[in-house]
Amino acid sequence: MRAHTNEAGMRVMEIRDEWGLENLKPGQRPDPTPEAGKVVVRIEAASVNYRDFVMAGRGYGRRSGELPLIPVSDGAGTIVATGPGVTRAAVGDLVCPIFAQTWIEGPLREDHWMGMLGGPRDGVLQEYVVLPEDGLVRMPAHLDAVHAAALPCAAVAAWNAVVVAGRVKAGDTVLTQGTGGVSLFALQFARTLGARVIITSSSNDKLARAKQLGADETINYSEIPDWGRRAREIAGQDGVDLIVDLAGLVNQSVRTVRASGTVVLIGVLAGGSANFDLGPAVTREIRLQGITVGSRAMFEAMLKAMALHRLVPTIEIAPQRFDKADEVIRALTKSSHFGKICMQSWDS
């Protein structure tokens, strides 16, 4: 199982001594061995989320866990060993750990927080990770490890927003904000369901790329500040059925969605609080739904759809490897990327 010659243990990147990306440093942990019902996965790639930046600064308070902490929740790799009784996966399978290790199905519960990878539980910036077989999913044959690593948070959150919470059907109009990972996954899933998709961005270049991916209409919100009015014009009489709100622009989203429509709140890039006029939400029966990724059951349902339609994530592969993960996480905050930022492990 060993991938390197240093007999002290496997390589990891860990935040230690003090919180902060400047304290993300190389470290070593003992090589894992699988107990009953568990598997060992050789991590080959990871992707970063804004959550990883917040977590590095202990931005989730006590829910961030304790130091030392191996950060980053999303990764993919190959099973190299299994413990007794494992039946859901086998050596050689390409798998992803699920984001919340104990959230198998049903609604999110408070205790699922303790199973979230990359804080409070150790994440994927390590050569090998040992997981319960219930805490992983097998990847479709058409995806490699780097593309698979983009899925656990962003793709599952988008699936939850569009399919589970949004209940999108053919002919609906969906508006999704920005051109990051969640937004582009939402675009893919909504188009697969036969919906019309409007996407917003401040970059005309990114909007042109979104058009190539299947967006029906685009809005540059720096050129059209009242993007909601323009979206209503595009949607016509039926209105916008679902808004995937990744910025926390609740007032604008509520004014834009149709009566009895749905606004799903995933991101808070505009800030952790908002001045919110309750009147329109109440009188027009707007449904507001917060989203925190999703369960293993959602992940598996999404993978069936991706395999059927051979959907491939839109990614950018960072030139840095795991030993420069702090640079990759910082790059995410500049919002210059399109889709997901992924990086390869030390030796992949």
C-alpha positions as a Markdown table, in Angstrom:
| # | Residue | x | y | z |
|---|---|---|---|---|
| 1 | Met | 0.0 | 0.0 | 0.0 |
| 2 | Arg | 2.9 | 2.3 | 0.5 |
| 3 | Ala | 3.3 | 5.1 | -2.1 |
| 4 | His | 6.6 | 6.6 | -0.8 |
| 5 | Thr | 9.7 | 5.4 | 1.1 |
| 6 | Asn | 9.5 | 7.4 | 4.3 |
| 7 | Glu | 8.8 | 4.8 | 6.9 |
| 8 | Ala | 7.6 | 7.3 | 9.5 |
| 9 | Gly | 4.0 | 7.3 | 8.0 |
| 10 | Met | 1.9 | 8.7 | 5.3 |
| 11 | Arg | 2.0 | 12.3 | 4.2 |
| 12 | Val | -0.7 | 14.7 | 5.2 |
| 13 | Met | -1.3 | 18.5 | 5.1 |
| 14 | Glu | -2.7 | 19.7 | 8.4 |
| 15 | Ile | -3.5 | 23.0 | 10.1 |
| 16 | Arg | -1.7 | 22.9 | 13.4 |
| 17 | Asp | -0.6 | 25.1 | 16.4 |
| 18 | Glu | -2.9 | 27.9 | 15.3 |
| 19 | Trp | -5.9 | 28.3 | 13.0 |
| 20 | Gly | -5.3 | 29.9 | 9.6 |
| 21 | Leu | -4.1 | 28.9 | 6.1 |
| 22 | Glu | -0.7 | 30.2 | 7.0 |
| 23 | Asn | -0.5 | 27.3 | 9.4 |
| 24 | Leu | -1.4 | 24.6 | 6.8 |
| 25 | Lys | 1.8 | 22.5 | 6.9 |
| 26 | Pro | 3.1 | 19.1 | 5.9 |
| 27 | Gly | 2.8 | 16.4 | 8.5 |
| 28 | Gln | 2.7 | 12.7 | 8.9 |
| 29 | Arg | 0.2 | 10.3 | 10.4 |
| 30 | Pro | 0.4 | 6.5 | 10.8 |
| 31 | Asp | -0.6 | 4.5 | 7.7 |
| 32 | Pro | -4.2 | 3.4 | 8.2 |
| 33 | Thr | -5.3 | -0.2 | 8.4 |
| 34 | Pro | -9.0 | -1.1 | 7.8 |
| 35 | Glu | -11.0 | -2.5 | 10.6 |
| 36 | Ala | -14.2 | -4.5 | 10.1 |
| 37 | Gly | -16.6 | -2.6 | 7.8 |
| 38 | Lys | -14.0 | -0.1 | 6.7 |
| 39 | Val | -11.9 | 0.6 | 3.7 |
| 40 | Val | -8.6 | 2.3 | 2.9 |
| 41 | Val | -8.7 | 4.8 | 0.0 |
| 42 | Arg | -5.6 | 6.2 | -1.7 |
| 43 | Ile | -6.6 | 9.8 | -2.4 |
| 44 | Glu | -5.6 | 10.9 | -5.9 |
| 45 | Ala | -7.3 | 14.3 | -6.2 |
| 46 | Ala | -9.3 | 16.9 | -4.3 |
| 47 | Ser | -11.4 | 19.9 | -5.0 |
| 48 | Val | -11.8 | 23.0 | -2.9 |
| 49 | Asn | -14.9 | 24.9 | -1.7 |
| 50 | Tyr | -15.3 | 28.3 | -0.1 |
| 51 | Arg | -16.1 | 26.3 | 3.0 |
| 52 | Asp | -12.5 | 25.2 | 3.2 |
| 53 | Phe | -11.3 | 28.8 | 3.3 |
| 54 | Val | -13.8 | 29.6 | 6.1 |
| 55 | Met | -13.0 | 26.4 | 8.0 |
| 56 | Ala | -9.2 | 27.2 | 8.0 |
| 57 | Gly | -9.9 | 30.3 | 10.0 |
| 58 | Arg | -12.2 | 28.4 | 12.4 |
| 59 | Gly | -15.1 | 30.3 | 10.8 |
| 60 | Tyr | -17.6 | 27.7 | 12.0 |
| 61 | Gly | -16.7 | 28.1 | 15.7 |
| 62 | Arg | -16.8 | 24.9 | 17.7 |
| 63 | Arg | -18.2 | 23.1 | 14.7 |
| 64 | Ser | -14.7 | 23.6 | 13.1 |
| 65 | Gly | -13.3 | 20.9 | 15.3 |
| 66 | Glu | -9.9 | 20.8 | 17.0 |
| 67 | Leu | -6.3 | 21.2 | 15.8 |
| 68 | Pro | -4.4 | 19.5 | 14.3 |
| 69 | Leu | -7.0 | 19.3 | 11.4 |
| 70 | Ile | -6.6 | 17.9 | 8.0 |
| 71 | Pro | -8.7 | 20.2 | 5.8 |
| 72 | Val | -10.7 | 19.9 | 2.6 |
| 73 | Ser | -13.8 | 17.8 | 2.4 |
| 74 | Asp | -13.9 | 16.8 | -1.3 |
| 75 | Gly | -11.7 | 14.1 | -2.8 |
| 76 | Ala | -11.6 | 10.9 | -4.9 |
| 77 | Gly | -9.3 | 7.9 | -5.0 |
| 78 | Thr | -9.0 | 4.2 | -5.3 |
| 79 | Ile | -9.7 | 1.6 | -2.7 |
| 80 | Val | -6.5 | -0.2 | -1.8 |
| 81 | Ala | -7.6 | -2.4 | 1.2 |
| 82 | Thr | -10.8 | -3.5 | 2.8 |
| 83 | Gly | -11.6 | -4.8 | 6.2 |
| 84 | Pro | -13.7 | -7.9 | 7.1 |
| 85 | Gly | -17.3 | -7.7 | 6.2 |
| 86 | Val | -17.1 | -5.0 | 3.5 |
| 87 | Thr | -19.7 | -5.6 | 0.7 |
| 88 | Arg | -20.4 | -2.2 | -0.8 |
| 89 | Ala | -17.1 | -1.7 | -2.4 |
| 90 | Ala | -14.0 | -3.6 | -3.5 |
| 91 | Val | -10.2 | -3.0 | -4.0 |
| 92 | Gly | -9.7 | -1.1 | -7.2 |
| 93 | Asp | -13.0 | 0.8 | -7.1 |
| 94 | Leu | -12.8 | 4.6 | -7.7 |
| 95 | Val | -14.8 | 6.2 | -4.9 |
| 96 | Cys | -15.6 | 9.5 | -3.3 |
| 97 | Pro | -16.1 | 10.0 | 0.4 |
| 98 | Ile | -19.5 | 11.5 | 1.2 |
| 99 | Phe | -19.3 | 15.0 | 2.7 |
| 100 | Ala | -21.2 | 14.1 | 5.9 |
| 101 | Gln | -20.1 | 10.6 | 6.8 |
| 102 | Thr | -23.2 | 9.7 | 8.9 |
| 103 | Trp | -25.9 | 11.4 | 6.6 |
| 104 | Ile | -27.0 | 8.4 | 4.7 |
| 105 | Glu | -30.6 | 9.4 | 3.9 |
| 106 | Gly | -33.5 | 11.5 | 5.1 |
| 107 | Pro | -33.3 | 15.2 | 6.3 |
| 108 | Leu | -30.2 | 16.8 | 7.8 |
| 109 | Arg | -30.0 | 16.3 | 11.6 |
| 110 | Glu | -27.8 | 18.2 | 14.0 |
| 111 | Asp | -25.7 | 15.2 | 14.7 |
| 112 | His | -24.7 | 14.9 | 11.1 |
| 113 | Trp | -22.4 | 17.9 | 11.6 |
| 114 | Met | -19.9 | 15.9 | 13.6 |
| 115 | Gly | -19.4 | 13.6 | 10.5 |
| 116 | Met | -18.5 | 16.4 | 8.1 |
| 117 | Leu | -15.1 | 16.0 | 6.5 |
| 118 | Gly | -12.5 | 18.8 | 6.4 |
| 119 | Gly | -13.9 | 20.0 | 9.8 |
| 120 | Pro | -14.7 | 18.9 | 12.4 |
| 121 | Arg | -13.6 | 15.5 | 11.0 |
| 122 | Asp | -10.2 | 15.2 | 9.2 |
| 123 | Gly | -10.5 | 15.8 | 5.5 |
| 124 | Val | -8.8 | 14.4 | 2.3 |
| 125 | Leu | -5.4 | 16.1 | 2.2 |
| 126 | Gln | -3.7 | 12.9 | 3.0 |
| 127 | Glu | -2.2 | 10.0 | 1.1 |
| 128 | Tyr | -4.7 | 7.5 | 2.5 |
| 129 | Val | -7.9 | 7.8 | 4.3 |
| 130 | Val | -9.8 | 5.1 | 6.2 |
| 131 | Leu | -13.6 | 5.2 | 6.0 |
| 132 | Pro | -16.6 | 3.2 | 6.9 |
| 133 | Glu | -18.0 | 1.5 | 3.7 |
| 134 | Asp | -21.2 | 3.4 | 4.3 |
| 135 | Gly | -19.3 | 6.7 | 4.0 |
| 136 | Leu | -18.4 | 6.4 | 0.3 |
| 137 | Val | -19.9 | 6.1 | -3.1 |
| 138 | Arg | -18.5 | 4.4 | -6.3 |
| 139 | Met | -18.0 | 6.6 | -9.3 |
| 140 | Pro | -19.4 | 6.1 | -12.8 |
| 141 | Ala | -17.0 | 4.5 | -15.3 |
| 142 | His | -16.8 | 7.7 | -17.5 |
| 143 | Leu | -15.2 | 9.8 | -14.7 |
| 144 | Asp | -11.6 | 9.9 | -13.6 |
| 145 | Ala | -10.4 | 10.8 | -10.1 |
| 146 | Val | -9.8 | 14.5 | -10.8 |
| 147 | His | -13.4 | 15.0 | -12.2 |
| 148 | Ala | -14.9 | 12.8 | -9.5 |
| 149 | Ala | -13.3 | 15.0 | -6.8 |
| 150 | Ala | -15.4 | 17.9 | -7.9 |
| 151 | Leu | -18.7 | 16.1 | -6.9 |
| 152 | Pro | -19.2 | 15.6 | -3.1 |
| 153 | Cys | -20.2 | 19.1 | -2.1 |
| 154 | Ala | -21.0 | 21.3 | -5.1 |
| 155 | Ala | -22.7 | 18.7 | -7.3 |
| 156 | Val | -24.7 | 17.2 | -4.5 |
| 157 | Ala | -25.8 | 20.6 | -3.3 |
| 158 | Ala | -26.9 | 21.5 | -6.8 |
| 159 | Trp | -28.8 | 18.2 | -7.2 |
| 160 | Asn | -30.5 | 18.9 | -3.8 |
| 161 | Ala | -31.4 | 22.4 | -4.9 |
| 162 | Val | -32.7 | 21.5 | -8.4 |
| 163 | Val | -34.1 | 18.0 | -8.0 |
| 164 | Val | -35.0 | 17.5 | -4.3 |
| 165 | Ala | -35.9 | 21.0 | -3.0 |
| 166 | Gly | -36.6 | 22.7 | -6.3 |
| 167 | Arg | -38.6 | 19.8 | -7.8 |
| 168 | Val | -37.8 | 21.1 | -11.3 |
| 169 | Lys | -39.7 | 19.7 | -14.2 |
| 170 | Ala | -39.6 | 20.1 | -18.0 |
| 171 | Gly | -40.6 | 23.6 | -19.0 |
| 172 | Asp | -39.7 | 25.3 | -15.8 |
| 173 | Thr | -37.5 | 28.3 | -15.7 |
| 174 | Val | -34.5 | 28.2 | -13.3 |
| 175 | Leu | -32.1 | 31.1 | -12.5 |
| 176 | Thr | -28.8 | 30.3 | -11.0 |
| 177 | Gln | -26.2 | 32.8 | -9.8 |
| 178 | Gly | -22.6 | 32.9 | -10.9 |
| 179 | Thr | -20.4 | 30.4 | -12.7 |
| 180 | Gly | -18.8 | 28.5 | -9.9 |
| 181 | Gly | -19.2 | 24.8 | -9.3 |
| 182 | Val | -22.6 | 24.7 | -7.8 |
| 183 | Ser | -24.1 | 27.0 | -10.4 |
| 184 | Leu | -22.7 | 25.1 | -13.3 |
| 185 | Phe | -23.9 | 21.8 | -11.9 |
| 186 | Ala | -27.3 | 23.3 | -11.4 |
| 187 | Leu | -27.3 | 24.4 | -15.0 |
| 188 | Gln | -26.4 | 20.8 | -16.1 |
| 189 | Phe | -29.1 | 19.2 | -14.0 |
| 190 | Ala | -31.8 | 21.6 | -14.8 |
| 191 | Arg | -31.1 | 21.3 | -18.6 |
| 192 | Thr | -31.2 | 17.5 | -18.3 |
| 193 | Leu | -34.6 | 17.8 | -16.7 |
| 194 | Gly | -35.8 | 19.9 | -19.7 |
| 195 | Ala | -35.9 | 23.3 | -17.9 |
| 196 | Arg | -34.9 | 26.7 | -19.3 |
| 197 | Val | -31.9 | 28.1 | -17.5 |
| 198 | Ile | -30.9 | 31.7 | -16.9 |
| 199 | Ile | -27.4 | 32.3 | -15.4 |
| 200 | Thr | -26.0 | 35.5 | -14.0 |
| 201 | Ser | -22.4 | 36.8 | -13.7 |
| 202 | Ser | -20.4 | 40.0 | -13.9 |
| 203 | Ser | -18.2 | 38.6 | -16.6 |
| 204 | Asn | -19.3 | 38.5 | -20.2 |
| 205 | Asp | -16.5 | 35.9 | -21.0 |
| 206 | Lys | -17.9 | 33.6 | -18.3 |
| 207 | Leu | -21.4 | 34.1 | -19.5 |
| 208 | Ala | -20.3 | 33.2 | -23.1 |
| 209 | Arg | -18.8 | 30.0 | -21.7 |
| 210 | Ala | -22.0 | 29.2 | -19.8 |
| 211 | Lys | -23.9 | 29.6 | -23.0 |
| 212 | Gln | -21.7 | 27.0 | -24.6 |
| 213 | Leu | -22.6 | 24.7 | -21.7 |
| 214 | Gly | -26.3 | 25.1 | -22.4 |
| 215 | Ala | -27.5 | 28.2 | -20.6 |
| 216 | Asp | -30.6 | 29.6 | -22.5 |
| 217 | Glu | -30.2 | 33.2 | -21.3 |
| 218 | Thr | -27.5 | 35.1 | -19.5 |
| 219 | Ile | -27.5 | 38.4 | -17.5 |
| 220 | Asn | -24.5 | 40.5 | -16.6 |
| 221 | Tyr | -25.5 | 41.9 | -13.3 |
| 222 | Ser | -22.8 | 44.6 | -13.4 |
| 223 | Glu | -24.3 | 45.9 | -16.6 |
| 224 | Ile | -27.9 | 45.3 | -15.5 |
| 225 | Pro | -28.1 | 45.9 | -11.8 |
| 226 | Asp | -31.8 | 45.1 | -11.7 |
| 227 | Trp | -31.2 | 41.6 | -12.9 |
| 228 | Gly | -34.4 | 40.4 | -11.3 |
| 229 | Arg | -36.5 | 42.6 | -13.6 |
| 230 | Arg | -34.6 | 41.3 | -16.6 |
| 231 | Ala | -35.1 | 37.7 | -15.5 |
| 232 | Arg | -38.9 | 38.3 | -15.2 |
| 233 | Glu | -38.9 | 39.6 | -18.7 |
| 234 | Ile | -37.1 | 36.5 | -19.9 |
| 235 | Ala | -39.3 | 34.2 | -18.0 |
| 236 | Gly | -42.5 | 35.7 | -19.2 |
| 237 | Gln | -46.0 | 35.1 | -17.8 |
| 238 | Asp | -45.1 | 31.9 | -16.0 |
| 239 | Gly | -42.2 | 33.6 | -14.1 |
| 240 | Val | -39.0 | 32.1 | -12.7 |
| 241 | Asp | -39.9 | 28.8 | -10.9 |
| 242 | Leu | -36.6 | 28.3 | -9.0 |
| 243 | Ile | -33.7 | 30.6 | -8.0 |
| 244 | Val | -30.5 | 29.0 | -6.9 |
| 245 | Asp | -29.2 | 31.8 | -4.6 |
| 246 | Leu | -25.5 | 31.5 | -4.1 |
| 247 | Ala | -24.9 | 35.0 | -2.9 |
| 248 | Gly | -27.5 | 35.5 | -0.2 |
| 249 | Leu | -29.4 | 38.1 | -2.2 |
| 250 | Val | -32.7 | 37.1 | -0.6 |
| 251 | Asn | -34.7 | 40.3 | -1.3 |
| 252 | Gln | -33.8 | 40.3 | -5.0 |
| 253 | Ser | -34.5 | 36.6 | -5.3 |
| 254 | Val | -37.9 | 36.8 | -3.6 |
| 255 | Arg | -38.9 | 39.7 | -5.9 |
| 256 | Thr | -37.8 | 37.7 | -8.9 |
| 257 | Val | -39.3 | 34.3 | -8.3 |
| 258 | Arg | -42.9 | 33.6 | -9.3 |
| 259 | Ala | -45.7 | 33.3 | -6.8 |
| 260 | Ser | -45.5 | 29.9 | -5.0 |
| 261 | Gly | -41.9 | 29.6 | -6.5 |
| 262 | Thr | -38.9 | 28.4 | -4.6 |
| 263 | Val | -35.6 | 30.2 | -3.6 |
| 264 | Val | -32.9 | 27.8 | -2.4 |
| 265 | Leu | -30.2 | 29.5 | -0.3 |
| 266 | Ile | -26.8 | 27.8 | -0.6 |
| 267 | Gly | -24.1 | 30.5 | -0.4 |
| 268 | Val | -23.8 | 33.7 | 1.6 |
| 269 | Leu | -21.1 | 35.5 | -0.5 |
| 270 | Ala | -22.9 | 38.8 | 0.0 |
| 271 | Gly | -22.6 | 38.4 | 3.8 |
| 272 | Gly | -23.9 | 36.3 | 6.6 |
| 273 | Ser | -27.0 | 38.5 | 7.2 |
| 274 | Ala | -29.5 | 40.3 | 5.0 |
| 275 | Asn | -32.2 | 42.9 | 5.3 |
| 276 | Phe | -35.2 | 40.9 | 4.3 |
| 277 | Asp | -38.7 | 42.2 | 3.6 |
| 278 | Leu | -41.1 | 39.4 | 4.8 |
| 279 | Gly | -44.1 | 40.9 | 3.0 |
| 280 | Pro | -43.5 | 39.6 | -0.5 |
| 281 | Ala | -42.5 | 36.1 | 0.7 |
| 282 | Val | -45.7 | 35.8 | 2.8 |
| 283 | Thr | -48.2 | 37.3 | 0.4 |
| 284 | Arg | -46.8 | 35.5 | -2.7 |
| 285 | Glu | -46.2 | 32.2 | -0.8 |
| 286 | Ile | -42.5 | 32.0 | -1.7 |
| 287 | Arg | -40.8 | 29.0 | -0.4 |
| 288 | Leu | -37.3 | 29.6 | 1.1 |
| 289 | Gln | -35.1 | 26.6 | 1.5 |
| 290 | Gly | -31.6 | 26.4 | 3.0 |
| 291 | Ile | -29.3 | 23.8 | 1.5 |
| 292 | Thr | -26.2 | 22.2 | 3.1 |
| 293 | Val | -25.0 | 19.7 | 0.5 |
| 294 | Gly | -27.0 | 16.5 | 0.8 |
| 295 | Ser | -27.2 | 12.8 | 1.9 |
| 296 | Arg | -25.5 | 9.7 | 0.4 |
| 297 | Ala | -28.9 | 8.8 | -1.1 |
| 298 | Met | -28.9 | 12.1 | -3.0 |
| 299 | Phe | -25.3 | 11.5 | -4.1 |
| 300 | Glu | -26.2 | 8.1 | -5.5 |
| 301 | Ala | -29.3 | 9.2 | -7.3 |
| 302 | Met | -27.3 | 12.0 | -8.9 |
| 303 | Leu | -24.6 | 9.6 | -10.0 |
| 304 | Lys | -27.2 | 7.5 | -11.8 |
| 305 | Ala | -28.3 | 10.5 | -13.8 |
| 306 | Met | -24.7 | 11.5 | -14.5 |
| 307 | Ala | -23.9 | 8.0 | -15.8 |
| 308 | Leu | -27.0 | 7.9 | -17.9 |
| 309 | His | -26.4 | 11.3 | -19.5 |
| 310 | Arg | -22.6 | 11.0 | -19.3 |
| 311 | Leu | -22.4 | 14.4 | -17.6 |
| 312 | Val | -18.9 | 15.7 | -16.9 |
| 313 | Pro | -18.0 | 18.4 | -14.3 |
| 314 | Thr | -16.6 | 21.6 | -15.5 |
| 315 | Ile | -13.2 | 21.9 | -13.8 |
| 316 | Glu | -9.9 | 23.8 | -13.7 |
| 317 | Ile | -6.9 | 21.7 | -12.6 |
| 318 | Ala | -4.6 | 23.7 | -10.4 |
| 319 | Pro | -0.9 | 23.5 | -11.2 |
| 320 | Gln | -0.2 | 23.0 | -7.5 |
| 321 | Arg | -0.3 | 19.7 | -5.7 |
| 322 | Phe | -1.4 | 18.9 | -2.1 |
| 323 | Asp | 1.7 | 20.4 | -0.6 |
| 324 | Lys | 0.6 | 23.8 | -2.0 |
| 325 | Ala | -3.1 | 23.5 | -1.0 |
| 326 | Asp | -3.1 | 26.8 | 0.8 |
| 327 | Glu | -2.4 | 28.6 | -2.6 |
| 328 | Val | -5.3 | 26.7 | -4.2 |
| 329 | Ile | -7.7 | 27.6 | -1.5 |
| 330 | Arg | -6.7 | 31.2 | -1.6 |
| 331 | Ala | -7.1 | 31.3 | -5.4 |
| 332 | Leu | -10.8 | 30.2 | -4.9 |
| 333 | Thr | -11.5 | 33.5 | -3.0 |
| 334 | Lys | -10.5 | 35.6 | -6.0 |
| 335 | Ser | -13.5 | 34.3 | -8.0 |
| 336 | Ser | -11.5 | 34.1 | -11.2 |
| 337 | His | -12.3 | 30.4 | -11.8 |
| 338 | Phe | -15.0 | 28.8 | -13.9 |
| 339 | Gly | -16.5 | 25.7 | -12.4 |
| 340 | Lys | -14.6 | 23.7 | -9.8 |
| 341 | Ile | -10.9 | 24.1 | -8.9 |
| 342 | Cys | -9.3 | 20.6 | -8.5 |
| 343 | Met | -5.8 | 19.5 | -7.6 |
| 344 | Gln | -3.9 | 16.3 | -7.8 |
| 345 | Ser | -2.3 | 14.5 | -4.9 |
| 346 | Trp | 1.5 | 14.3 | -4.5 |
| 347 | Asp | 2.0 | 11.2 | -6.7 |
| 348 | Ser | -1.1 | 11.0 | -8.8 |
